[in-house]
Amino acid sequence: MPRLVLYPFKFRDRITGRWVRARLELQYPELQRRYAEWEITGAPVIRHVAPIMERSFTPFRSETDKFGRTA
């Protein structure tokens, strides 16, 4: 199962020059691409990613319920 490794970080605001703690967590390559100055502030958050069909939302009721019975 694929996994997603996200890091909490802070970055330097281009306008004020102050360090700002980010409200989101990003992958390492995304941090490098988005911010000129940044610093990882904690342990990574590891999330296991399910295949797209298992996690997609549908407003319609499925043919089988959670116990495998037909509806």
Helices and strands as residue ranges (DSSP letters): E 3-12, E 19-26, H 28-34, E 38-40, E 45-48, H 52-55
